[in-house]
């Protein structure tokens, strides 16, 4: 589970668009990352950071504990990368 310190909580906000595709869909290995952020594996709960436009990484046993099962990623924290969140 993603964690946040009490001192950095002030930088988080709830989305006003939770029905947008990037919040509702899950993404497989090699899929194009729709939004920069923290993604959680729907099988084991492992988390990764990924940048918009990149591909989700290939997995092997040293990178991901549930390699023998289908791996899908869901967006749990979308990061603000344009510098306008001040």
N, C-alpha and C positions, 0 to 999 in steps of 0.2 A: 504494500500500500504506500502510495506517495505520502511523504510527510512534509510538514511545514513548521518552522519555528514561530513562536508567538510574535517575535519582532518582525518577521517577514510576512505574516498573515495580511498585513495592510496592503500588500501588492496583489492580492487575489480578489477576484470578483466573479459573481455568477453570470453566466451568459444570458442574454436576453433573447437568444435564438436557439434553444435546445433542440428544435426539430430539424435543424440543418443536417444535411447528409453526413458531414464529417463527425457529428455526434451520434448518429443513429446506426451507421454501418460498421461492419468489421472488415478488416483487410488482411489478405493472405500474404505469404512470403513473396517478395518480388513485385507486389503491387506498388503503384505510385502513391507516395504520402500526400494526402489531400491538404493537410494543415500542419504546420510545425507544432511540436508539443511532446507530451509524455504519453506513451501508448502502453496499454496493459494487455498481456496475453490472456485470452479468455479461457484457456485451459489451466494454466498453472499460476497465473497472477504475476509473473515476472514483468518488469517494466523496462522500457527503453525510451530514449529520446530520438526523435527523427525530425528531419527538416523537410518542409514542403518541397515537392518536386523530386526528391530522392526516392529510391526504392526501399521498401522494407527489406532488411538484411536476410541473406540465407542463414540457415541455422544448422548447427552441428551439436553433438553432445557436450562439448566444452563451452558452448555459448548459451545453450538453452536446455533445461532439464527435461522437457517433455517432447523431445525430438521425435519420438515414435508415434505421437498423436498429431492431429491437425493443429496447426498454429495459426491463430487469427488474432489480430491486434485491434483494440478499441481505444479511441482517444479518451483520455481521462483529464488531461490538462492541456489546453491550447495556449501556446506561448505567443506573446506579443513581440514581434521581431522587427517592427518598423520604427520603433522609438517614439511613438505618439502616445504612450500610456502614462505619461507623467501627470 
